Amino acid sequence: MAHTLVHQSAVPVLVLTEREASSLLEKRATTRPLRALVPLDGSALAETALSPAAHLMAALAAPAQGALQLVQVIQASAKRGEEGMTGVEKEEALQRTSSYLAATAEHVQTSENDLKFTITSTVVPGVDVADTLIGLAE
């Protein structure tokens, strides 16, 4: 049933086994806040995950304060086989992305001000986006 729900749902769904749910509840008692990594790519579609992520994090962390970490990966090279960005281009991309994430974080904090969570943002250079995100999550 969970498999069908995940594949047919029009919205993101979090499915936990009983063991995973118990583990999550046990971890809530630790001093480290529960954190959700929210990858963004600058698109409106990616940004649709922000409000559900904030609500999910606030609910799972309650009564403590959860944390959202907005992250965007800047790929080291534009296309495989091509030379990567110059130092100036990398710096400009990092600055643009940092500004975008800061503005996005401020918007989320303002629009979800009734929820109890902190929000941070990180720009990470990487060649493979998925591997970079997994490394950051670990």
C-alpha positions as CSV (number, residue, x, y, z in Angstrom):
1,M,0.0,0.0,0.0
2,A,2.8,2.5,0.9
3,H,4.5,1.7,-2.4
4,T,1.3,2.6,-4.3
5,L,0.7,5.7,-2.3
6,V,4.3,7.0,-2.9
7,H,4.0,6.5,-6.7
8,Q,0.5,7.8,-7.2
9,S,0.6,10.8,-4.9
10,A,0.7,14.3,-6.4
11,V,2.5,15.6,-3.3
12,P,5.7,14.5,-1.5
13,V,5.1,11.6,0.9
14,L,7.2,10.5,3.8
15,V,6.9,6.8,4.6
16,L,8.4,5.3,7.7
17,T,8.5,1.8,8.9
18,E,7.5,1.2,12.5
19,R,11.2,0.7,13.4
20,E,12.1,4.0,11.6
21,A,9.4,5.9,13.4
22,S,10.5,4.6,16.8
23,S,14.1,5.6,16.0
24,L,13.0,9.0,14.9
25,L,11.1,9.5,18.2
26,E,14.1,8.4,20.2
27,K,16.4,10.8,18.4
28,R,14.1,13.7,19.2
29,A,15.3,13.5,22.8
30,T,18.9,14.3,21.8
31,T,20.4,17.8,22.1
32,R,21.0,18.1,18.4
33,P,18.0,19.5,16.5
34,L,16.3,17.5,13.9
35,R,17.4,18.9,10.5
36,A,15.9,18.6,7.0
37,L,18.2,19.2,4.0
38,V,16.2,21.0,1.2
39,P,18.1,21.0,-2.1
40,L,17.2,23.9,-4.4
41,D,18.2,24.6,-8.0
42,G,16.6,28.1,-8.4
43,S,13.4,26.8,-10.0
44,A,9.9,27.5,-8.9
45,L,9.3,23.7,-8.9
46,A,12.1,23.1,-6.3
47,E,10.8,26.0,-4.2
48,T,7.4,24.2,-3.9
49,A,9.1,21.8,-1.4
50,L,9.9,24.6,1.1
51,S,6.5,25.0,2.9
52,P,5.9,21.3,3.2
53,A,9.4,20.8,4.4
54,A,9.0,23.5,7.0
55,H,5.7,22.1,8.3
56,L,7.1,18.6,8.4
57,M,10.2,19.6,10.2
58,A,8.2,21.6,12.8
59,A,5.9,18.7,13.3
60,L,8.6,16.1,13.7
61,A,10.8,18.2,15.9
62,A,7.9,19.3,18.2
63,P,8.1,20.4,21.0
64,A,11.7,21.2,20.2
65,Q,12.9,23.4,17.4
66,G,13.8,21.8,14.1
67,A,16.1,23.1,11.5
68,L,15.9,23.6,7.7
69,Q,19.1,23.7,5.7
70,L,18.6,25.1,2.2
71,V,21.4,24.0,-0.1
72,Q,22.4,24.5,-3.7
73,V,25.2,22.7,-5.5
74,I,27.3,24.7,-7.9
75,Q,28.6,22.2,-10.5
76,A,32.3,22.5,-11.0
77,S,32.0,22.2,-14.8
78,A,29.1,23.1,-17.0
79,K,29.3,20.0,-19.1
80,R,31.3,16.8,-19.0
81,G,34.3,17.1,-21.2
82,E,34.4,20.9,-21.1
83,E,36.7,23.0,-19.1
84,G,35.2,24.2,-15.8
85,M,34.4,27.8,-14.8
86,T,37.1,30.3,-14.3
87,G,37.9,31.6,-10.8
88,V,35.9,34.8,-11.4
89,E,32.9,32.9,-12.8
90,K,32.9,30.6,-9.8
91,E,33.0,33.5,-7.4
92,E,30.2,35.2,-9.3
93,A,28.1,32.0,-9.2
94,L,28.8,31.6,-5.5
95,Q,27.7,35.2,-4.8
96,R,24.5,34.9,-6.9
97,T,23.6,31.6,-5.3
98,S,24.3,32.8,-1.8
99,S,22.1,35.9,-2.4
100,Y,19.3,33.7,-3.8
101,L,19.4,31.3,-0.8
102,A,19.5,34.1,1.7
103,A,16.4,35.7,0.0
104,T,14.7,32.4,-0.1
105,A,15.4,31.7,3.5
106,E,14.1,35.1,4.5
107,H,10.9,34.5,2.5
108,V,10.3,31.1,4.1
109,Q,11.0,32.4,7.6
110,T,8.5,35.2,7.0
111,S,5.8,33.1,5.4
112,E,6.1,30.3,7.9
113,N,6.6,32.5,11.0
114,D,4.1,30.5,13.0
115,L,6.3,27.4,12.9
116,K,9.2,26.6,15.3
117,F,12.3,26.1,13.2
118,T,15.6,27.7,12.3
119,I,16.8,28.1,8.7
120,T,20.3,28.2,7.3
121,S,21.6,28.1,3.8
122,T,24.7,26.5,2.2
123,V,26.3,26.8,-1.2
124,V,28.4,23.8,-2.1
125,P,30.7,23.3,-5.1
126,G,30.6,19.8,-6.5
127,V,30.9,17.8,-9.7
128,D,28.0,15.4,-9.1
129,V,25.0,17.0,-7.5
130,A,23.5,13.8,-6.0
131,D,26.9,12.7,-4.5
132,T,27.5,16.1,-3.1
133,L,24.1,16.2,-1.4
134,I,24.5,12.8,0.1
135,G,27.9,13.8,1.4
136,L,26.4,16.9,3.0
137,A,23.5,15.0,4.5
138,E,25.9,12.5,6.2
